[in-house]
């Protein structure tokens, strides 16, 4: 088994699915504690020896608010992703989608419209300047705490959310179980998606929207070299056109470049030419040449698309880049490139994680 594969033990409490689990969990080395700010409720997974921790806002989309890990370079704790700095208003305004889990679709759906088995559905348009639905429907929802377990080897939090027919744009019985873990190898996440209906299919794909703290114009991005990668061409609304082209630079490492105030701009998607049979795990490294720090985002073959965005400095004034693992291509409800169709009672599982090296 690969060193970054996730082995999950789900310890279900008696009131699973029906409410919040409020009891803290402590092990010999790890603990899970409760936190809150501005009415937002968090679970904090912590290594009590190193101080490494991960914070999850479970009553607002299950977003990852903080990842703080021990740097092998400096020996000090460092924040890995851009957080909201305990600003509840910023979380609720959701201007940057930072840390958000993107379910039941990631990135954009053109016109907010798609057809599935002969029926047309209309999603809420929340990117009006491009007339797109973007980043899913779970971002402001409350998730149930199913279990939390802290031991001598790690801390694991399990959340759950059930979709129903309230939103006519996605009237499908999708259950999602989100499993967050902190161990000595870093942060990992597993998504389990299941169709509650015994007979009818449903469409689905997912992603994550972290902003990694690194100096953009001095960061070298390298994709896994087990495969060539293609750039996904898009139109003015950032919807794929159906054409791709080889993107050689990222396989050997590409310095983002530009300037400190205006890094070279990317808002681009990339797809591997080889699938999970040849590349069971994809790794993207972000090496900051100014600090010597390297962040690694790994994703299993279920999350095979990478969305790459460098506009955080100019848009938000923060030194960070978004590298987003996605299970399907942008607009795959329409182009079907990576669309996951869950048949009756079928389950899908995908994983990704973050570490420093």
Secondary structure, DSSP 4 states (H G I P E B T S, - for coil): --TT---------TTTTTS-----EE-SSEEEEEEEETTEEEEEEEETTT--EEEEETTTTTEEEEEEEE-TTTSSEEE-B---TT-HHHHHHTSS-TTEEEEE--SEEETTEEEETTEEEE----BTTTTEEES-S-TTPPPEEEEEEE-SSEEEEEEEEE--SSSTTS---EEEEEEEEEETTEEEEEEEEEE--SS--EEEEEEEE-EEES-GGGEEEE--TTS-EEEEEE-TTS-EEEEEEE--HHHH-EE--B-SSSBPP-EEEEEESS-TTT-SEEEEEEEETTT--EEEEEEETTS-EEEEE-THHHHHS--EEEEEEESS-TTHHHH-SS-EEE-TT-EEEEEEEEEE-
